Amino acid sequence: MDDNLLRIFIAVTASAVVLQTLILFGLYLAVRKSTAKMEALATEVTNRALPTMETVQSMLVEIRPKLDVMTVNLSESSTLVRNQLARIDATLTDALDRTRLQVIRADELLNRTMDKVEETSEVVHKTVISPLRQVNGLMSAISTGVEVFLGPKRRQPKNGAGVPQDEMFI
């Protein structure tokens, strides 16, 4: 039994080794076929891409000096713009400060003028209007006294307001 078992085991092992050999040979053929396809694809890519890459490289060689000049110009332009903006900011700040100062001065001038007008109004009232009222009152009293003294005459209204009705008819 041990002898038969050993023979069966050797036969199974031999068949497994043969099967593995067949599988490895199949893998070898598949890899060889894939390698051929990959080499053909690499050759095609090289044939198509290499001229394109050479064209791109020659274009980059031609464009590079222009790109360098553009970069330098852009850098200088941005520096100039930044400097101009700083100057404009300083100018506007100065103008706003001066405007504020002028507004404050104008406000103070207006306040002083209004104060002087009020003071002048009070002075005129005290020195001119009050004495004029007193003189007006005194003149009114004198004229009333003279009328009373001269006699009881009827006052005639001006503009013919006291004319009898018959005389108004024409």
C-alpha positions in Angstrom: 0.0 0.0 0.0 2.8 2.3 0.7 4.2 1.5 -2.7 0.9 2.3 -4.5 0.5 5.4 -2.5 3.9 6.6 -3.4 3.3 6.0 -7.1 0.0 7.9 -7.0 1.7 10.8 -5.2 4.5 10.8 -7.8 2.0 10.7 -10.7 -0.1 13.6 -9.2 3.1 15.6 -8.6 4.3 14.9 -12.1 1.0 16.0 -13.6 1.0 19.2 -11.4 4.5 20.0 -12.7 3.4 19.4 -16.3 0.4 21.6 -15.7 2.6 24.3 -14.2 4.9 24.0 -17.2 2.0 24.5 -19.6 0.7 27.5 -17.6 4.1 29.1 -17.6 4.5 28.5 -21.3 1.1 30.1 -21.9 2.2 33.1 -19.7 5.4 33.3 -21.7 3.5 33.4 -25.0 1.1 36.1 -23.6 4.0 38.2 -22.3 5.9 37.8 -25.6 2.8 38.9 -27.6 2.2 41.9 -25.2 5.8 42.8 -25.5 5.6 42.9 -29.3 2.5 45.0 -29.1 4.1 47.4 -26.6 7.2 47.7 -28.7 5.1 48.5 -31.8 3.1 51.1 -29.7 6.3 52.6 -28.3 7.7 52.8 -31.8 4.5 54.5 -33.1 4.4 56.9 -30.1 8.1 57.7 -30.7 7.5 58.3 -34.4 4.5 60.6 -33.8 5.5 62.3 -30.5 9.2 62.9 -31.2 8.6 65.4 -34.1 5.9 67.1 -32.0 8.2 67.3 -29.1 11.0 68.7 -31.3 8.5 71.3 -32.7 7.4 72.2 -29.2 11.0 72.5 -28.0 12.0 74.7 -31.0 8.9 76.9 -30.3 9.9 77.2 -26.6 13.5 78.1 -27.7 12.0 80.8 -29.9 9.4 82.0 -27.4 11.7 82.0 -24.3 13.4 85.4 -25.0 10.0 87.0 -25.7 8.6 85.5 -22.5 11.6 86.8 -20.6 11.1 90.3 -22.0 7.3 90.1 -21.2 8.1 89.0 -17.7 10.5 91.9 -17.2 8.1 94.4 -18.7 5.2 93.1 -16.5 7.4 93.4 -13.4 8.5 97.0 -14.3 4.9 97.9 -15.1 3.6 96.6 -11.9 6.3 98.5 -10.0 5.4 101.7 -11.8 1.7 101.2 -11.2 2.4 100.6 -7.5 4.5 103.7 -7.2 1.9 105.8 -9.0 -0.9 104.5 -6.8 1.2 105.4 -3.7 1.7 108.9 -5.1 -2.1 109.3 -5.9 -2.9 108.0 -2.4 -0.5 110.6 -0.8 -2.0 113.4 -3.0 -5.6 112.4 -2.1 -4.8 112.2 1.5 -3.2 115.7 1.4 -6.1 117.1 -0.5 -8.6 115.6 2.0 -6.6 117.0 5.0 -6.5 120.5 3.4 -10.3 120.3 2.6 -11.0 119.3 6.2 -8.9 122.3 7.4 -10.7 124.7 5.0 -14.1 123.4 6.2 -13.1 123.9 9.8 -11.9 127.4 9.0 -15.1 128.2 7.1 -17.2 127.0 10.0 -15.2 129.1 12.4 -15.6 132.1 10.1 -19.3 131.6 9.8 -19.7 131.2 13.6 -17.7 134.4 14.2 -19.7 136.3 11.6 -23.0 135.1 13.1 -21.7 136.1 16.6 -20.8 139.6 15.2 -24.2 140.0 13.5 -25.9 139.1 16.8 -23.7 141.6 18.7 -24.3 144.3 16.1 -28.0 143.6 16.2 -28.1 144.0 20.0 -26.0 147.2 19.8 -28.3 148.7 17.1 -31.3 147.8 19.1 -29.8 149.4 22.3 -28.3 152.5 20.6 -30.7 153.2 17.8 -34.1 151.5 18.0 -34.7 152.1 21.7 -33.9 155.8 21.5 -36.0 156.1 18.3 -39.0 154.6 20.1 -38.5 156.9 23.0 -38.3 159.9 20.6 -41.3 158.6 18.6 -43.3 158.3 21.9 -42.2 161.8 22.9 -43.2 163.3 19.5 -46.5 161.5 19.7 -47.1 163.0 23.1 -46.1 166.5 22.0 -48.4 166.4 18.9 -51.3 165.1 21.1 -50.6 167.9 23.5 -50.5 170.6 20.8 -53.8 169.3 19.3 -55.4 169.4 22.7 -54.1 172.8 23.4 -55.1 174.4 20.0 -58.6 173.3 20.2 -61.2 170.7 19.7 -61.2 170.4 15.9 -62.4 167.4 14.2 -59.8 165.5 12.5 -60.4 165.2 8.8 -59.4 161.9 7.4 -57.1 162.0 4.5 -57.9 160.9 0.9 -61.5 162.2 1.1 -62.7 159.5 3.5 -64.9 162.0 5.4 -66.6 163.6 2.4 -70.5 163.5 2.4 -72.2 161.1 0.1 -73.6 163.9 -2.2 -70.2 165.2 -3.1 -69.0 161.8 -4.2 -71.5 161.7 -7.1 -70.3 163.1 -10.3 
